[in-house]
Amino acid sequence: MTKDRGKPLESTLAPVVLVTIHPSAILRERDEPAREEAFAAFVADLRVVQEALTASPAGEVPRT
């Protein structure tokens, strides 16, 4: 998962497919700093999806 995390992937399932963690994994982190770091990484993943959906013309997804 870590190799492809945060990168848009090609798929026939949806215009944008992105590998990320399950949100409940954030709550299972060992301490508050780790939870904050996991949450920030999750939000960064969601921003990649947002940018791909709003910035691309006619459903074309930019690849990184």
N, C-alpha and C positions, 0 to 999 in steps of 0.2 A: 504494500500500500504506500509506503513512504516514497518510493521511486516516482510514482505518478500522482501523488497527492498535490492538489492545487492546480493541476494542468487540465485544460479541456481535452477530452478524448473524442475520437470519432466513434459514432454509434448510430445504428438505425433506430434506436429506441426513443431518442429525443434530440432536439436541436443542440442541447448542451448536456454533456455528461461529465461529471467531475468526481474524482475519488476524494473522500474526506472521512472523518471519523463519525461515529454515531454520537449525537449530542450527549447521551447519557454517560459516555466515556469521560466527559469533562468532569462530571460529578464524582467519578470514581478515582480521580487523581489523588495522590497521597497527601497533598497539603494545599493551602490557599495559593501560594506562588505558582505551583504546578497547574492548578485549576485556571488561574488567570492566563498563564501562557497557552494552555490548551484552548481556552476560549478565544484568545486573540488569534490563534492559528485557524480556528474554525471560522471566525468572522472573515479572516483574509480569504479563505476558500470561497465563502459565499459572495464576497466582493468580486472575485474572478468570474463567477457565474453571472452576477448582475452586469458587469461590464460587457461580457460576451453577449448577453441578451439585448442590452440597450445600445451597444455601439456598432453592431454588425448589421449591414443592409440585407434585407430579404432572407433572414434566417441563416446567413453565412456566419460560421463561427470561426473567429481568429484562432489559429493554433500557435502554441508556444513551444 
